[in-house]
Amino acid sequence: MINSFCDNVGSGMREIKEGRRKLSASSAGLGRNAADMAASISQISAGVEQVRAKAQHQMRSVSASSSAVHEIAKNIESLDGSIVKQSSSVSEASTAVEEMAGNIKSIDAMVEKLLAQFKTVNDAAFKGVALQKESGSKAQEIVEESKACGRRTRASPPSRRRLICLP
């Protein structure tokens, strides 16, 4: 029994030593695995950090792009307003030009009427000048006849004086 006990204790000790050796080997393997895992986690962490940095960079780029697009949209709205104003101004200018063309036609018609009236006045003035010359000539004839009549009347007897100057 003691032998058997000793054998059992020896056998148990050998199993414990073998278990300890296996545990030590497993522990060493676990340590290597833990070190490898720590290195992998470190690499993964570095990769995650790079992804986060790239994501932040992209967010800043998206924000800048969004801001640029917003600014472009505001500029387009401003240009649209300017185009509407210019279109309105062109329309008003077109209306003003049409009105000016109408006024010019009206002025042309008035000038034509004035030219016709000036021609009428000019013709009347020439006729008036001709009538004045004719009247002047007739008046001169009357003056000459009057002078001649006066000379004849003085030379005639008083009873014939009235009849001498009559035609």
Buried (B, 14 or more C-beta within 10 A) or exposed (E): EEEEEEEEEEEEEEEEEEEEEEEEEEEEEEEEEEEEEEEEEEEEEEEEEEEEEEEEEEEEEEEEEEEEEEEEEEEEEEEEEEEEEEEEEEEEEEEEEEEEEEEEEEEEEEEEEEEEEEEEEEEEEEEEEEEEEEEEEEEEEEEEEEEEBEEEBEEBEEEEBEEBBEE
